[in-house]
Amino acid sequence: MDPIGIIIWIVLGAVAGFLAGKIMNSGGSLLTNIIVGIIGAFIGGIIFSALGLSAGGGLIGSIITAVIGAVVLLFVLGLVQKGKNKAIR
């Protein structure tokens, strides 16, 4: 992958992570948003492929896919955190 592609990938991850954090009301740092967004893009891609769906091509479709995947990731992480807190009590 060329350097411009990597930069675009990081920016897309940051945007998707930021939007997912706003949707799920869980703020995070820029680095956290990037990581959540990039992992979310993979999760969203898997979900959309498994369901036989497409968010469309291009940048907007990629952001939609990544945001949906990031929201799912944050939801699951929230459930794990709640379960961990219950186990501690």
N, C-alpha and C positions, 0 to 999 in steps of 0.2 A: 504494500500500500504506500502511496506517495505521501509526503509530508502534508500536503493540502487536504488529502482525504482523512488523515488522522486528526487534523485540526477540526474539520467539519464533523467528524465522529464525536469528538470531545464536546464541541459546542452543542450538537444535537443532544448528547447525553445530559449536559447541564440544563438545557431548556426543558427536556422531558422530566428530569428529576425535580426541577423547580416547580413545574406545573403539577406534577404528581404530589409533591409536598404540600402545595396549596390546596389541592383537592382533598387530600387526606388529613389536612391540618397538622402536618408534622414538618416543621422547619428543619433545615439542615444547612451545613456549610456548603460552599461551592464545591469542594472536593466530594462531599457526601452526595450532593445532587448529581454530579457527574457519574459517580459510581452507580448510584441507584438508576439513573437514566440509561446508562450503557447496559447494565444487567437487565433492566426493564425492557430494553429493545430486544434482547434475546428472548426473554420470556414472552413478550408480545408476539414476536415472530412465531414462536412455537405454538402459542394459543391460536393465533389466526390460521396457521397452517393446519392444525389439528381440526379446526372447525370448518376448514375449506373457505375461509373468508379472506378478503383483502381490504385494506384501508385505502387503497389507491396507491398510485405510484408517486414518485417524487418526494420532495422534502416534507410537504404537509402530511402525506401518508406515512412517512417514516416517523414523524413526530407523534402522530396519532397512535401508531403501533407501540412506540416506545413509552408514551404516557400511560396507555392502558396496561402494558406490562409492568411499569413502575408502580402503578396504583395497586396492582395485584401483589407485587413484591412487598410494598409497604403494609398492605393489609395482612399478609401472612406474617411479616415480622412483628406487627402489632399483636397478633394472636399468640405468637411464640413468647413475646415479652409478658403478656398477661398471664400466660400459663406458667412462666418462670416465676412471676411475682406471687402467684397462688401457691406454688410449690414451696416457696421460701417461708410462707406464713405457717 
